[in-house]
């Protein structure tokens, strides 16, 4: 198999020639795959384990939604391979990504598959894990902060809250066929729960219409966070009835948080930074 990495953030523009997983390279050690969650974009939201693995990896295969600050944590001499996807436009099909990861590991390399958010939250990490298992390649998973959790934290809207939301459901607004998502609208329309929608900007009008038709009030609060945790983060609070018009002009990536708890969201970012809190704590303990 030959893979030509996409240009842009990939520093190495040459071809990667692999043996397709037919066998281990002569003298190669035991390679392994790490499925690592990069979080929503802010490198300070990564786990310590994820940061360590980036400093040790031989090869890092990464997605479009991985922040630039996270990429700066990769070992300088490590190979970077970009396999990003954007609204059904895939630089590398998923089955080829699976074969690539396996082939690299079979050559004795320490491979980090760096994925935005969490590997197992609408990130196809399960497919990559199964491909590694079938090939007999050790595969480990390092969780990351999923964008729905980061969005709720950023705007001060807890996904569960006593008296407002006793449950939270994570769904994707993207359908494999490119059409309407196949969801249980009646279940999602129940009150006192939060529905966090990933990849839901394009289908926001359909989502709002289906939920309203299933019985959810048009006045239900909806918080929308675009580019959560990044310098260009944008946030808005609207209602389910006004959602289609409210998201005009946004092009994502964005999270929709639907439910009574979304009414607690703050549109304006807090003026106090984490560093201010840290200094205050140090002064208090002095």
Secondary structure as GFF3:
##gff-version 3
##sequence-region A 1 286
A	DSSP	beta_strand	2	4	.	.	.	ID=ss1
A	DSSP	beta_strand	15	17	.	.	.	ID=ss2
A	DSSP	beta_strand	32	37	.	.	.	ID=ss3
A	DSSP	three_ten_helix	43	45	.	.	.	ID=ss4
A	DSSP	alpha_helix	48	56	.	.	.	ID=ss5
A	DSSP	beta_strand	59	62	.	.	.	ID=ss6
A	DSSP	alpha_helix	68	71	.	.	.	ID=ss7
A	DSSP	beta_strand	79	82	.	.	.	ID=ss8
A	DSSP	beta_strand	85	86	.	.	.	ID=ss9
A	DSSP	beta_strand	89	90	.	.	.	ID=ss10
A	DSSP	alpha_helix	94	106	.	.	.	ID=ss11
A	DSSP	beta_strand	110	115	.	.	.	ID=ss12
A	DSSP	alpha_helix	125	135	.	.	.	ID=ss13
A	DSSP	beta_strand	138	142	.	.	.	ID=ss14
A	DSSP	alpha_helix	147	155	.	.	.	ID=ss15
A	DSSP	beta_strand	168	172	.	.	.	ID=ss16
A	DSSP	alpha_helix	185	188	.	.	.	ID=ss17
A	DSSP	beta_strand	194	198	.	.	.	ID=ss18
A	DSSP	alpha_helix	204	213	.	.	.	ID=ss19
A	DSSP	beta_strand	221	226	.	.	.	ID=ss20
A	DSSP	beta_strand	234	239	.	.	.	ID=ss21
A	DSSP	alpha_helix	243	246	.	.	.	ID=ss22
A	DSSP	beta_strand	254	258	.	.	.	ID=ss23
A	DSSP	three_ten_helix	260	264	.	.	.	ID=ss24
A	DSSP	alpha_helix	274	285	.	.	.	ID=ss25
###
